[in-house]
Amino acid sequence: MTLYPYTLLLHIVGVIGLFIALSLELAVVSRLRVAKTTTQVHEWLTLSRVIDLALPVSAVFILISGLVLTFSVWGWGHAWIEFSLGLLVLLGILGPVINGPRMKAIHVAAQAAPVGEIPPALRKAISNPVLRAYAPIPGLVALGAVIMMVLKLDWLGSEMVIALVLIVGLIFAFARKG
């Protein structure tokens, strides 16, 4: 009996979990920007607990199953494997470095804010331009990794996918209004 289908299933479940968490994160950031009251902010921030659990669990599923598949089936030296692993590690670093402090600032400002209209300090934390610009990037990067894995791209193809993801990310970051 081979463990390949079960390991692949675990890998796919991890990817689905990653996309769910990243989608929730994007929704929270987007909805916070249009919230009118502190009550709405608190409601959207409750999803942070789900995100904080789903992201690392999904990443661990992806990492462990991906490494098992690499060592047992594919081997190293494939662009789509090495780039995808690098992107997973990069997201694991950038998320806490970029989103972490900004989301914490929103949580702190929301806790200090009285019930009612959103005060300037909380609005400033929510409107952080770095948070807004970065929000769509993880989902696009994860999509790029999926494209590379499904198509089993070579080095040039993988580099083209990463370039395309970065271009689309920059378009999203700088073309969004408000």
N, C-alpha and C positions, 0 to 999 in steps of 0.2 A: 504494500500500500504506500502510495506517495503522499507526502504532506503538501505538495505543490498547490492543489486547489484550495486547501484550507488556509495556507499562508497567503495566497493571492486574495482570498476572500477577506482576510484580516487587513490586508493592505488596502483594498477597496473600501472597506468599512471605515478605516482611518481617513482616507481621502474624503469620503462623504462627510464624516464628522468635521474634518477641517473646513470644508466648504460651508457647512451649516454654521460653524462658529464664526468664520470670516464674514458670512452674510449677515449674521446677527450683529456683529461688530460694526459693519457698514451701516446697517439700519439704525443702530443706536446713535452713532455719530451724526447721521443725517437727521434723525428725528429730534435730537437734542438741539440742533441748530434752529428748528422751527417751533420748539416748545415755547409756550406763552407763560406758563406758570411753573413754580417750583414743584408742584405736585406732579406735573407732566414729566419734569426732569427726573424726579425720584422714581416714577413708574418705569421710565426707559432704563434707568440705571440698574433696576433689579435684574435685567438681563445680563449684567456684567458677571454675576455669579455663575450663570450657565456658561458664558464665554470662557471665564477663568478656569472652568473644569474641562470643557470640551476641547479647547485648544491644546493643552499639554497632553491630554489622554490621546487625542487623535494623532498628534505628532509622534508620540511613543509607539502607537500602533503602526504608523507609517514607517518609522525608523527601524523598528525591530523586524517587521515583516520584510521590509525592503532589503535589509542587510542579509536576512536569511535567504531571500530569493537571489540576491547577488552572489553570495557564497555557494549556494547549492545548485543554481541553474545557469546564471548568466556570466558571472565573473566580472572582474574589473576591466577597465579599458574601453568601455562603451560610453560615448558622450552623453547619451540620454540618462544613464545611471549617475554618472559623476556630476553632471549639471543639476539634475533633480535633487541629489543629496545635498549639493552645495546650496541650492535654493531653499531647501527645508531648513538647513542650519542658519542661513542668512535671515529667513523669516523668524526663526526662533530667537535670534539676537535683536533684530530691528524692532520687533513687536514690543518687547519690554523696554527697549531703549527709547523708541519714539513714542509709542502709544502709552506705555506705562506711566510715566510722570505726568503726562497731560490728562489722562483719565483720572489719575489720583487727584490732581488739582481740581478737576470737575467734582469728584466725590466730596472733597474737603469743602469746597465752596458751596456745594449743594447742602451739606450738613449744617453749615453755618447760616444758610439763608433762611429767612422767615417764610412761612407759608404765604403764597401770593405771587405777585409779579416777580419776575427774575431780576435780581439786583445786578448792578453793573459788574461786580467782581465775578459773579457766576457767568454772566453773559460773555465776559472777556475770556474766561477759561474755556467755555464752550466754543467760542469763535476762533480759537487758536488756528492760525493758517497752516501750521505744520500738520496738525491733526487732520484737518480737512484735506490737505493735499495728499497725505499718506494713506488715507482711509481706503481708496480703491486699489492700491498697489498690491497688498498681499493676495487678494483674490485673483488679480491678473497674473501675478507670479505663479500662484498655484495652478492656474489654468495653463500657463506655459509649460509647467512641469508635466501636467497630464498630457498635453499635446506631444511633448517629447517622448514620454513613456509609451503612449499608444502607437505612435508612428515609428518608434525605435530609431530616432534620427541620429545621423552621424554628427561629427563635430560642426561642420558648416551649417547644417540644418538646425542644430540646437542653438548655435550662436544667432542664427536668423530669428528663431522663435524668441529668444531672450531680447534681442534688439527690438523686435516688434512689440513685445510686452512693455518694454521701457518706453517706447514711443507712445503707445496707447496710454500708458500710465501718465506720462507727461501731458498728453492732451487732456486727459481727465482732470489732472491737477490744476492746470492753468486755464482751462476753458470753462470750468464751472463757475456760475455766477453766484453772488451772494455769499 
